[in-house]
């Protein structure tokens, strides 16, 4: 008989395991930036070393999305989840107990890598492994755990800075990772490889590894205190080129690891554009706001100014639950982008913002991110069969991670290096954020009429039955039809 844990089919236990696996790194990724001076002081790290630790951890997060899919095809998936949670605990303990830079760097990189491995390995089975009646609750849990955790990062960092400490946070993170490991044992059930006949893709994994490491290493050298040189620009450019080559190679591959070709129809592209635009602008907007406000408030006061971001994420999750299985899912994602744009614009046009303006703006950003990214993931996911969900999430998360974690350091560097004052530099960077968010929103809106489709309602019965939840027309289908009619006449 196949061994099963006592909570193998217990939905609350499985959902809690997923939350415990994802939240630690997502909180740390936001809280770490303001804490790096304290960590550097205690561990004797230079600014370059702390930036490198952050950059390589983000590279691990981006790489893990591809690596998890490759491993899932040929190895028992639940056994791999046990390995991932074990490594997450080890990495979290390394980071919390570190007394020297190398131990902290290894631990933090393991945190980033294992979080994305678990995201791709654990989230799709939670969505498709339970009855359709659980799907809405699952979507809300994912929304709150991912973006709620991110929204609480600045407040948690403020609490730690007020105490002039950082280890308590990392030990709590290690404890949460241990809970994820324990629940992965209790909920264990044998799940075999996803597709043992799948072609192994060492080229794709090699391109993803080299591209992510090179790009994030390069961006980690964008330090305000140093001038840009070939040591920063060359690896960044090389890494981005390798990631583009990866996408092209997978698009044309006969049996690809990442199913990129089906994601190039209208609705998946809408989802990817929204997810990338929201990630690329929300993360730097919050960081840039902290740059201009940190001298006006204590760390705890500054952290409290970001609390409305969490409130906004909660509001977005509640509304999301009502609209998730309707055509309003599409409008909700676009409305989220408009809320995000409004929050960024409120800060950019009133630097330095007042307390009231900051509270309103962070609330709008929280609503915007919570209402855009998760709906965008499902807009892409519903366009393919549910057995492809792991691969859909992998490619979307790879692109979202590159957008979120790579653009923020570049904009922070611009803020510190351009203009007569830091306020001028932050204003320019925020206007860049605003431009990116606006361009992404306009493109996403335009893709519907260009594809000749109105926002459809997803068919959950069809999707859980093994087909797509809706039919997504080819990209720019309306233009192609018009061109064909013109040529016929």
C-alpha positions as CSV (number, residue, x, y, z in Angstrom):
1,X,0.0,0.0,0.0
2,X,1.1,3.5,-0.7
3,X,2.1,5.4,2.4
4,X,0.1,8.4,3.3
5,X,0.4,11.0,6.0
6,X,-2.5,11.3,8.5
7,X,-3.5,14.7,6.9
8,X,-3.0,13.7,3.3
9,X,-6.4,14.8,2.1
10,X,-7.0,17.5,4.7
11,X,-7.5,20.8,2.9
12,X,-6.7,23.2,5.8
13,X,-3.4,21.3,6.5
14,X,-2.3,21.3,2.9
15,X,-3.2,25.0,2.4
16,X,-1.3,25.9,5.6
17,X,1.7,24.0,4.3
18,X,1.7,26.0,1.1
19,X,1.4,29.3,3.0
20,X,4.2,28.3,5.5
21,X,6.4,27.4,2.5
22,X,5.8,30.6,0.6
23,X,5.5,33.4,3.2
24,X,9.0,33.3,4.8
25,X,11.1,34.4,1.8
26,X,8.5,36.8,0.5
27,X,8.4,38.7,3.8
28,X,12.2,38.7,4.0
29,X,12.6,39.8,0.4
30,X,10.8,43.1,1.2
31,X,12.1,43.5,4.8
32,X,15.7,42.8,4.0
33,X,16.6,46.1,2.2
34,X,16.1,48.3,5.2
35,X,17.7,45.7,7.5
36,X,20.9,45.2,5.4
37,X,22.9,47.9,7.3
38,X,22.3,46.1,10.6
39,X,23.0,42.7,9.1
40,X,26.2,44.1,7.5
41,X,27.3,45.6,10.8
42,X,26.8,42.4,12.8
43,X,28.4,40.1,10.3
44,X,31.1,42.3,9.1
45,X,29.8,42.4,5.6
46,X,30.5,45.1,3.0
47,X,27.7,46.8,1.1
48,X,28.7,44.8,-2.0
49,X,28.5,41.5,-0.1
50,X,25.0,42.3,1.2
51,X,23.9,43.3,-2.3
52,X,25.4,40.1,-3.7
53,X,23.4,38.0,-1.1
54,X,20.2,39.7,-2.1
55,X,20.9,39.4,-5.8
56,X,21.9,35.7,-5.8
57,X,18.8,34.9,-3.6
58,X,16.6,36.6,-6.2
59,X,18.4,34.7,-8.9
60,X,17.7,31.5,-7.0
61,X,14.0,32.4,-6.8
62,X,13.8,33.0,-10.6
63,X,15.9,29.9,-11.5
64,X,13.8,27.7,-9.2
65,X,10.7,28.2,-11.3
66,X,12.4,26.4,-14.2
67,X,14.3,23.8,-12.2
68,X,11.1,22.8,-10.3
69,X,9.3,22.0,-13.6
70,X,12.2,19.9,-14.8
71,X,12.5,17.9,-11.6
72,X,8.7,17.3,-11.4
73,X,8.7,15.6,-14.8
74,X,11.0,12.8,-13.9
75,X,11.1,12.5,-10.1
76,X,8.4,11.7,-7.4
77,X,6.8,15.1,-6.8
78,X,5.9,14.8,-3.1
79,X,9.3,13.3,-2.2
80,X,10.8,16.3,-3.9
81,X,8.6,18.6,-1.8
82,X,10.0,17.0,1.3
83,X,13.5,17.7,0.0
84,X,12.6,21.3,-0.8
85,X,11.1,22.0,2.7
86,X,14.1,20.3,4.3
87,X,16.5,22.6,2.4
88,X,14.3,25.6,3.2
89,X,14.7,24.9,6.9
90,X,18.4,24.4,6.6
91,X,18.8,27.6,4.6
92,X,16.7,29.6,7.1
93,X,18.7,28.2,10.1
94,X,21.9,29.1,8.3
95,X,20.8,32.7,7.7
96,X,19.4,33.1,11.3
97,X,22.5,31.7,13.0
98,X,25.1,33.1,10.6
99,X,28.2,34.6,12.2
100,X,30.1,35.2,9.0
101,X,29.0,36.5,5.5
102,X,29.4,33.2,3.6
103,X,26.9,31.3,5.9
104,X,24.3,34.1,5.6
105,X,24.8,34.2,1.8
106,X,24.3,30.4,1.4
107,X,21.3,30.4,3.7
108,X,19.6,33.3,2.0
109,X,20.2,31.9,-1.5
110,X,18.7,28.5,-0.3
111,X,15.6,30.5,1.0
112,X,15.1,32.1,-2.4
113,X,15.7,28.9,-4.4
114,X,13.5,26.6,-2.3
115,X,10.6,29.1,-2.1
116,X,10.2,29.1,-5.9
117,X,10.7,25.3,-6.0
118,X,7.9,25.0,-3.6
119,X,5.7,27.5,-5.3
120,X,5.8,25.5,-8.5
121,X,5.6,22.1,-6.8
122,X,3.0,22.8,-4.2
123,X,0.6,25.5,-5.5
124,X,-0.8,23.8,-8.6
125,X,-1.6,20.5,-6.7
126,X,-3.5,22.6,-4.1
127,X,-5.5,24.2,-6.9
128,X,-6.3,21.1,-8.9
129,X,-6.1,18.4,-6.3
130,X,-9.2,19.3,-4.4
131,X,-12.9,19.7,-5.6
132,X,-13.8,22.8,-7.6
133,X,-15.7,24.1,-4.6
134,X,-12.3,24.8,-2.9
135,X,-10.9,26.8,-5.8
136,X,-12.1,30.2,-4.8
137,X,-10.9,29.8,-1.3
138,X,-7.5,28.6,-2.6
139,X,-7.2,31.6,-4.8
140,X,-8.0,34.0,-1.9
141,X,-5.5,32.1,0.4
142,X,-2.7,32.4,-2.3
143,X,-3.5,36.1,-2.8
144,X,-3.4,36.9,0.9
145,X,-0.4,34.8,1.7
146,X,1.8,36.0,-1.1
147,X,0.8,39.7,-1.3
148,X,-0.3,40.0,2.3
149,X,3.1,38.7,3.4
150,X,4.9,41.1,1.1
151,X,2.8,44.0,2.3
152,X,3.7,43.3,5.9
153,X,7.4,43.3,5.1
154,X,8.1,47.0,5.7
155,X,6.3,47.0,9.1
156,X,8.2,43.9,10.2
157,X,11.4,45.6,9.1
158,X,10.5,48.7,11.1
159,X,9.9,46.6,14.2
160,X,13.3,45.0,13.9
161,X,15.1,48.2,13.2
162,X,13.5,49.9,16.2
163,X,15.0,47.1,18.3
164,X,18.3,47.4,16.3
165,X,18.1,43.7,15.6
166,X,17.5,41.2,12.7
167,X,18.0,37.7,14.1
168,X,14.5,37.4,15.7
169,X,12.9,37.8,12.3
170,X,15.1,35.2,10.7
171,X,14.5,32.7,13.6
172,X,10.7,33.2,13.2
173,X,11.2,32.6,9.5
174,X,13.1,29.4,10.3
175,X,10.3,28.3,12.6
176,X,7.7,28.9,9.9
177,X,9.8,26.9,7.5
178,X,9.9,24.0,10.1
179,X,6.1,24.1,10.2
180,X,6.1,23.8,6.4
181,X,8.4,20.7,6.7
182,X,6.3,19.1,9.4
183,X,3.1,19.6,7.4
184,X,4.7,18.3,4.3
185,X,5.3,15.0,6.2
186,X,1.8,14.9,7.7
187,X,0.1,15.6,4.4
188,X,2.4,13.3,2.4
189,X,0.9,11.1,-0.3
190,X,2.7,9.5,-3.1
191,X,2.6,11.4,-6.3
192,X,4.7,10.1,-9.2
193,X,6.6,12.0,-11.8
194,X,4.4,14.4,-13.9
195,X,5.6,12.9,-17.2
196,X,8.4,10.4,-17.1
197,X,8.4,10.3,-21.0
198,X,9.1,14.0,-21.2
199,X,12.3,15.1,-22.9
200,X,15.0,16.2,-20.4
201,X,16.0,19.8,-21.1
202,X,19.5,20.4,-19.9
203,X,19.9,23.3,-22.3
204,X,16.9,25.1,-20.9
205,X,18.1,24.6,-17.3
206,X,21.6,25.7,-18.2
207,X,20.3,28.9,-20.0
208,X,18.0,29.7,-17.0
209,X,20.9,29.2,-14.5
210,X,23.4,31.2,-16.4
211,X,20.9,33.9,-17.4
212,X,19.5,34.4,-13.9
213,X,22.8,34.3,-12.1
214,X,24.5,36.6,-14.5
215,X,21.6,39.1,-14.6
216,X,21.1,39.3,-10.9
217,X,24.8,39.4,-10.2
218,X,25.1,42.4,-12.5
219,X,22.2,44.2,-10.9
220,X,23.6,43.6,-7.4
221,X,26.5,45.8,-8.4
222,X,24.2,48.8,-9.0
223,X,25.2,50.4,-5.8
224,X,24.6,54.1,-5.2
225,X,28.1,54.6,-3.8
226,X,29.9,53.4,-6.9
227,X,29.9,54.3,-10.6
228,X,28.6,51.9,-13.1
229,X,31.3,49.9,-14.9
230,X,31.5,47.0,-17.3
231,X,31.5,44.7,-14.2
232,X,27.9,45.6,-13.6
233,X,26.5,46.2,-17.1
234,X,28.2,43.3,-18.9
235,X,26.8,40.5,-16.7
236,X,23.4,42.2,-16.6
237,X,23.2,42.5,-20.4
238,X,24.5,38.9,-20.8
239,X,22.0,37.5,-18.4
240,X,19.1,39.2,-20.1
241,X,20.2,38.0,-23.5
242,X,20.5,34.4,-22.2
243,X,17.0,34.6,-20.7
244,X,15.6,35.9,-24.1
245,X,17.5,33.0,-25.8
246,X,15.8,30.6,-23.3
247,X,12.4,31.9,-24.3
248,X,13.1,31.7,-28.0
249,X,14.6,28.2,-27.7
250,X,11.6,27.0,-25.7
251,X,9.1,28.6,-28.1
252,X,10.6,26.7,-31.0
253,X,11.5,23.4,-29.2
254,X,9.5,20.4,-30.4
255,X,9.0,19.1,-26.8
256,X,9.7,22.1,-24.6
257,X,10.1,22.2,-20.9
258,X,8.2,25.5,-20.6
259,X,5.1,25.5,-22.8
260,X,5.7,29.0,-24.2
261,X,3.9,28.7,-27.5
262,X,0.4,28.1,-26.1
263,X,0.9,31.2,-23.9
264,X,1.3,33.5,-26.9
265,X,-2.5,33.7,-27.6
266,X,-4.5,36.8,-26.5
267,X,-5.6,36.0,-22.9
268,X,-2.4,34.5,-21.6
269,X,-0.4,37.5,-22.9
270,X,-2.9,39.8,-21.1
271,X,-2.2,37.9,-17.9
272,X,1.6,38.0,-18.4
273,X,1.6,41.7,-19.2
274,X,-0.5,42.6,-16.2
275,X,1.6,40.4,-13.8
276,X,4.9,41.8,-15.1
277,X,3.8,45.4,-15.1
278,X,2.4,45.2,-11.5
279,X,5.5,43.5,-10.2
280,X,7.9,45.8,-12.0
281,X,6.3,48.9,-10.6
282,X,4.9,48.1,-7.1
283,X,8.2,46.8,-5.6
284,X,10.3,49.8,-6.6
285,X,7.5,52.3,-5.8
286,X,7.4,51.1,-2.2
287,X,11.2,51.1,-1.9
288,X,11.5,54.6,-3.4
289,X,8.9,55.9,-1.0
290,X,10.9,54.7,1.9
291,X,14.0,56.4,0.6
292,X,12.4,59.9,0.8
293,X,10.6,59.2,4.1
294,X,13.2,57.4,6.2
295,X,14.8,60.6,7.6
296,X,11.4,62.0,8.6
297,X,10.1,59.1,10.7
298,X,11.4,56.5,13.0
299,X,11.7,53.0,11.6
300,X,8.6,51.8,13.4
301,X,6.6,54.9,12.3
302,X,7.7,54.3,8.7
303,X,6.7,50.7,8.9
304,X,3.2,51.7,10.1
305,X,2.8,54.0,7.2
306,X,2.9,50.9,5.0
307,X,0.2,49.1,7.0
308,X,-2.6,50.3,4.6
309,X,-0.8,48.2,1.9
310,X,-1.7,45.1,3.9
311,X,-5.3,46.4,4.4
312,X,-5.5,47.0,0.6
313,X,-4.4,43.5,-0.1
314,X,-7.1,42.1,2.3
315,X,-9.8,44.2,0.6
316,X,-8.6,43.0,-2.8
317,X,-8.7,39.4,-1.7
318,X,-12.3,39.8,-0.4
319,X,-13.5,41.3,-3.7
320,X,-11.5,38.7,-5.6
321,X,-13.5,35.9,-3.9
322,X,-16.7,37.4,-5.2
323,X,-15.5,37.9,-8.8
324,X,-13.1,35.0,-9.3
325,X,-15.4,32.8,-11.4
326,X,-17.0,35.5,-13.4
327,X,-16.0,37.6,-16.5
328,X,-15.4,40.4,-14.0
329,X,-12.0,38.7,-13.2
330,X,-10.6,40.5,-16.3
331,X,-12.0,43.9,-15.3
332,X,-10.8,43.4,-11.7
333,X,-7.2,42.8,-12.9
334,X,-7.3,46.0,-15.0
335,X,-8.9,47.9,-12.1
336,X,-6.1,46.7,-9.9
337,X,-3.6,48.3,-12.3
338,X,-5.5,51.6,-12.3
339,X,-5.4,51.5,-8.4
340,X,-1.6,50.9,-8.6
341,X,-1.1,53.7,-11.0
342,X,-3.2,56.1,-8.8
343,X,-1.0,55.2,-5.7
344,X,2.2,55.7,-7.6
345,X,1.0,59.0,-9.1
346,X,-0.1,60.3,-5.7
347,X,3.4,59.9,-4.3
348,X,5.2,61.1,-7.5
349,X,3.3,64.3,-7.7
350,X,3.7,65.3,-4.0
351,X,7.3,64.5,-3.0
352,X,7.9,64.3,-0.1
353,X,4.3,63.1,0.6
354,X,2.5,63.9,3.8
355,X,1.5,61.3,6.2
356,X,-2.0,61.2,4.9
357,X,-0.9,61.0,1.3
358,X,1.4,58.2,2.1
359,X,-1.3,56.2,3.9
360,X,-3.7,56.6,1.0
361,X,-1.0,55.9,-1.6
362,X,0.2,52.7,0.1
363,X,-3.4,51.5,0.5
364,X,-4.0,52.1,-3.2
365,X,-0.8,50.2,-4.1
366,X,-1.9,47.3,-1.8
367,X,-5.3,47.1,-3.5
368,X,-3.6,47.4,-6.9
369,X,-1.1,44.5,-6.4
370,X,-3.7,42.3,-4.7
371,X,-6.2,42.9,-7.5
372,X,-3.8,42.5,-10.4
373,X,-1.2,39.8,-10.0
374,X,-3.1,36.8,-8.8
375,X,-6.0,37.4,-11.2
376,X,-3.4,37.8,-14.0
377,X,-2.0,34.4,-13.1
378,X,-5.4,32.8,-13.4
379,X,-6.2,34.6,-16.6
380,X,-3.1,32.9,-18.0
381,X,-3.8,29.6,-16.3
382,X,-7.4,29.3,-17.3
383,X,-6.4,29.6,-21.0
384,X,-4.6,26.2,-20.8
385,X,-5.6,22.8,-19.4
386,X,-5.2,22.4,-15.7
387,X,-2.6,19.7,-16.1
388,X,-0.3,22.4,-17.6
389,X,-0.7,24.7,-14.5
390,X,2.8,24.0,-13.2
391,X,4.4,25.0,-16.4
392,X,2.1,28.1,-16.8
393,X,3.0,29.3,-13.3
394,X,6.7,28.6,-14.0
395,X,7.0,30.9,-17.0
396,X,4.8,33.6,-15.5
397,X,6.7,33.6,-12.2
398,X,10.1,33.6,-14.0
399,X,9.1,36.7,-15.9
400,X,7.5,38.3,-12.9
401,X,10.6,37.6,-10.7
402,X,12.8,39.2,-13.3
403,X,10.6,42.2,-13.5
404,X,10.1,42.7,-9.8
405,X,13.6,42.0,-8.4
406,X,15.7,43.4,-11.3
407,X,14.0,46.7,-12.0
408,X,13.9,47.9,-8.3
409,X,17.7,48.0,-7.8
410,X,18.1,49.9,-11.1
411,X,15.5,52.5,-10.2
412,X,17.0,52.9,-6.7
413,X,20.4,53.5,-8.4
414,X,18.8,56.1,-10.7
415,X,17.2,57.8,-7.7
416,X,20.5,58.1,-5.9
417,X,22.5,59.1,-8.9
418,X,20.4,61.5,-11.0
419,X,19.3,65.1,-10.1
420,X,20.5,67.7,-7.7
421,X,18.9,65.9,-4.7
422,X,17.6,62.5,-3.6
423,X,14.1,63.9,-4.0
424,X,14.7,64.7,-7.6
425,X,16.1,61.3,-8.3
426,X,13.2,59.5,-6.6
427,X,10.7,61.6,-8.5
428,X,12.3,60.6,-11.8
429,X,12.3,56.9,-10.8
430,X,8.7,57.1,-9.7
431,X,7.7,58.7,-13.0
432,X,9.4,55.7,-14.7
433,X,7.4,53.4,-12.6
434,X,4.2,55.3,-13.5
435,X,5.1,55.1,-17.2
436,X,5.7,51.3,-17.0
437,X,2.5,50.7,-15.2
438,X,0.5,52.9,-17.6
439,X,2.0,51.3,-20.7
440,X,1.4,47.8,-19.4
441,X,-2.3,48.7,-18.6
442,X,-2.9,50.3,-21.9
443,X,-1.4,47.3,-23.7
444,X,-3.4,44.8,-21.7
445,X,-6.7,46.7,-22.4
446,X,-5.8,47.0,-26.1
447,X,-5.2,43.3,-26.5
448,X,-8.8,42.4,-26.0
449,X,-10.2,44.3,-29.1
450,X,-7.0,43.4,-31.1
451,X,-7.7,39.8,-30.3
452,X,-11.4,40.2,-31.2
453,X,-12.6,39.0,-27.9
454,X,-14.6,40.4,-25.0
455,X,-13.7,39.3,-21.4
456,X,-15.2,35.8,-21.1
457,X,-16.4,33.9,-18.0
458,X,-14.3,30.9,-17.0
459,X,-16.0,27.5,-17.1
460,X,-14.8,25.8,-13.9
461,X,-16.6,22.5,-14.9
462,X,-14.8,22.4,-18.2
463,X,-11.4,23.4,-16.7
464,X,-11.6,20.7,-14.0
465,X,-12.7,18.2,-16.7
466,X,-9.4,18.6,-18.5
467,X,-10.2,21.3,-21.1
468,X,-9.5,25.0,-21.1
469,X,-11.8,27.3,-19.1
470,X,-12.3,29.5,-22.2
471,X,-11.1,29.8,-25.7
472,X,-8.3,32.3,-26.2
473,X,-8.0,33.7,-29.8
474,X,-4.6,34.1,-31.4
475,X,-2.7,37.2,-30.6
476,X,-3.9,40.1,-32.8
477,X,-6.6,37.9,-34.4
478,X,-8.9,40.8,-35.3
479,X,-6.1,42.5,-37.2
480,X,-5.3,39.3,-39.1
481,X,-9.0,38.9,-40.0
482,X,-9.2,42.5,-41.2
483,X,-6.0,42.1,-43.2
484,X,-7.4,38.9,-44.8
485,X,-10.7,40.5,-45.7
486,X,-8.8,43.5,-47.2
487,X,-6.6,41.2,-49.3
488,X,-9.7,39.2,-50.5
489,X,-11.4,42.3,-51.8
